[in-house]
Amino acid sequence: MLFFILGIVCILYYTTIILYAGPRSTFAPFWLTLGLGLSGLGAIWEQLPAFKGRQVAEVIFLGTAAVFFIVFWTVESRIIGAALHKAGNGAEVMIILGAQVQGQRPSKSLYRRVKTGARYLKLNPGTKVIVSGGQGPGEGISEAACMCRLLENLGIERERIFLEDRSTDTYENIRNSIKICGTDQRTVIVTCGYHMYRSLALARTAGIRHVEGISAGSGRILCVNFYVREFFAVLHYRFSGRI
C-alpha cells in the first residue's frame, strides 16, 4: 500500500509540474516514471502470495533503500548548505550562470539570477560581471546576450559587463569564464540555490582560489524537482571526475 500511495504522489507532482511549467519542463518525466514504477510495484507486491524467501527479499530491498537514502541525504545536505551560504561584499568578479531563454526573453529562473546579481553589483560598484551562457535550441539569442540586456535595463553599466556566450553546460560556464577573469581574483557566482554546490565545486576544481556563492531564489512548486535533479547531476559530475 505504501508503494502505491507514494506512486500516486509522484504522478500528481508530475502533473503539477506540467501544468505549472509546461510539458518540456526539465526532469519532469522522472516523477512520472517513478510514480508508475512505484504504483506498479505496490500493486504486484500486494497480489503476490507468500513465498519462500520473501522476508529475505524484503530485508534486501529495505537495506538497499536505506543505503540510497543515506547517500541521497549526504549529497543533498551539501547542496542545501551551499544554497544557504551568503557571500560577503567586495568581490572583484561576479559570474552569473545562464539558464533558459524563451525566444529572446529570460525564463523565470534566469530573471531571478540576473536580478540577484544586479542587486549585488549596485552595492559593490567595483565588481565586474561575466554573464555566461551560450545559445541553445529554441533560444533566439544567447543566454549571455539576454543577461547583458537585462542587466543594462536594471541600471548596470555596460562597461562592467563581459559576455561569455559559448558554453553549453555548467562545466563550460566555469571553464570559459575563468579565461576572462583568471583564478586569482575574489569571485562570486550567482545561480539558483539548488545549483550552487556543483557550481562552487567546479570553480574550486578549476583553480579559483577565493570563491563564494550568491543564491537566487527558485519557484516553490519546482523546488523539489530541481533539488532532486541536482542530486543526480552532482553524482554524474563526481563520477566523471569534473568535481
Disulfide bonds with the S-S distance in Angstrom:
none
